Amino acid sequence: MPRLQNATNLVVLRCRDVSELTPPLADDEDLLSAAQADPAAFGEIFDRYYGPLLGYAVRRTGSVEVARDITSEVFLKALRGIHGFRWRGVSLSSWLHRISSNEIATWFRKRRYTTSSLEELKEIAGFDVPDDLDLQQELLDAESALQKHAEFLAVQQALLALPLRYQEPLALRFFQEKSVREVAEILNKKEGTVKSLLSRGTAMLRDEVQRRSQRPIDQEEHHGT
């Protein structure tokens, strides 16, 4: 599997068809102000960030169904905490990704997940969430995009073999295209710490990908002796 030899190149596969770039901060401020004044306006935040956060959760967990549950919980917790959010060096996008990262970490620790449904968002905020057909299409798109990237899947599986403290910064930096500053905001860590985690994590990921790419060959040679 020669294309798996360079993990540094593989890890920066963007999977752009299930990811979006972070919207401008000024627009986020307007959305936040509107949502804090009227819960029904939270639907605009949901519409903007559901796709990117779902894609992030899919790539982190490798499961579309788990990702859907996690993303629903992220928005429910964001809605409940929207009035406590303040612009103190953390963007709305980073805040949402921080919630998502925490929920994903919970799932990895417990390997089980209990969430509230999207209907609860509708009941609390009064906005209309996308109907089942729209949400199902989001899931199908995310799943299809993953299946088209065999190399990405190989890296994603290798990433899951690393300690969680390395998985999070690597996934945010390379899968979500977050800057080091944004990763530090999301994980509530110093930028120097994030750089160290990224450096060490990339080296570990490279070794893991190489180990996995060589394993089938080693097994075949052993079988033939």
N, C-alpha and C positions, 0 to 999 in steps of 0.2 A: 504494500500500500504506500507507494512513494509519495503521494500527495499529503500523507499524514506525518511526514518527517519534520516539517517545520511548524511547530505549535504556535510560534510567535505570529506567523502569517494567518494561521487558522483562527486564532482567538479573536482576530479583529474582523471576522466575518460579521457583517452588520445585520443580516436578515432584514433588510429595509422594508420588505413587504409586510412585516408584522411589527414595525417600529416607526415612531415618528419623532422628529426633532422637538426639543422643548420649545413651547410657544413663547413669545416675547413677555418679559416680566410685567410691562405696563398693562397688557391685556389681562394678565393674571390678577393684578391689583383691582382692576375694574370688576372682574368676576367675583373676587372675594368680597368686595364692598357690597355688591348686589346680593350675594348669598347671605351675608351677615344681616342685611336689612330685611331680606325676604327669603325664607327657606326654599320657596319654589324655584328661585333663581339658581339653586345648587345644581339643577339639571344641566346648566351650561358647563359647569365644571365636570360633571359626569360625562357629558358628550365629548368634551375635549380630551379627557384623560383615560377614559375606559379602555380604548384600543391600546395605547402604549403600555398601560399597567397590566392589561391582560397578557399582552405579548411578553412582557418581562416575567410575569409569573409562569407562563408556559415554558419559557426557556430555562427558568430556574428549577422548576419541578419536573419538567418533562411530561406533565399530565395536563391535558386541556381541561378535564373536569375539575381537578384540584385547583387549577389556576382560576377557573370561573368562580369557585367558592371563595378563594382568597380575595379576588378582586372585588367581589360583592361586599365582603367584610371590610375591606379597605375603605370603600365609599361610605359604608354605614358608620364606621368610626370617625371618618372625616366629617361627616354631616353632624354627628353628635359633638364634635370638638371644634366646629368651625368658628364659634364665637370666642374661643380661647386662642385662636391663631393670631399672632402679631408679626409684623415685618421686622424681624430682628436678625437680619443676615441670612435668613433661610427663605428660599422662594417657595411658592405654592407647590410647584412641581417637586422640589426636594422634600417638602413636608409629606406629600402623598407617597413618594417613593420610600420615605423613611417608614411610614406605616406599613407599606407593602413588604419592605424588607423584614420588619419585625414579625409580620404575619407568616411570611415564608420561613423564617427561622423557627417559629413556633411549630409549623408543620413538620420541619425536618427533625425537631426534637421529639415530637410525639408520634409522627407518622400517621396521624389521624387528625381530622379537622371537622369542627362543628361550626356552622355559620348561620347567620340570619339570611332570609331570602331577599331578593331585590324588591319584593312587594313591600317589605318594611320601609325601604327608602321612600317608596311612593306614599305610604301611609304617614310617615313622619314629616316629609318635606312637602308633599302635595304636588310634586312634579311627576310627569309621566316618564317612566323608564321605557327604553325601547321595547317593542313587543317581542314575543318569543322567536318569531321568524328572524328579526333583525339580530338578536343576540345569538341565535343559532348560526347565522351567517358569519358573525364575528368569530365564533369558535371554529367553524369549518375553514375559514380563511387562515386562522392561526395554525391549525393542525396541518393544512395543506402546505403552508409555507415551511413548516418544520420538516415534513416528509421530503420536500424537494432539496433539502440541504443535508445530504448524508454526512458530509465532512463536519458540518456544524453539530450534528447529532453526536458524532464521535467526540468532539471537543466538549460538548455539554455533558456527556457521560463521564469523561475524564475529570471535568470540573467537579462533578458530584462526589468524586473520590477524595477531594481535598478537604481539609478542615474547613468548617463553616466560616471562620474568620477570614479565610482567603477567598472563598467562593463569592461573598458579597461584594467586595471591592472590584474583583475581576469582572463579575457580571455587570455591575453598574458602569464600569469604565468602558468595556468593550462591546457588550450587548446593547446597552442603552445609550452609548456614546456620551456619557457624562464626563465633564471635566474633573480633574483632581479636586478642585475646589467644591464642585457639586457633590462628588462622592463623600468628601469630608463633611459637608452639610448633612447629607442623608444619614450617614453612619454616626454623626456626632463625634467625629474624631479630628485630630489635628492633621493638617495637610502632610506634614512630615511623616506621620504614622501611616497615612494612606499610601504615600509613595513607597514606604518600606514594605507594606503589605503587598502592593502591586508588584514590586520588584521580586520579592521572594515568591509570591504566588505564581507569577509568570514562569519562573524557573521550575517550580514544582509541577506546574501544568505541562510544560514542555517535556519534562521527564516522564510524566504519566502518559501523555499521548504517545511518546516514543515507545514506552513499555508496552502499551496496548497494541500498537501497530506491529510490533515484533512478535507478540505472543502467538498468533496463529502460525507463523513460520516455525517458531520453536516447537510448537506442538506437532506439526506435520513431520519435522525432522525426527523428533522423538518417536513418533508413531512408526516411522519407516525403519528404525534401527532394530 
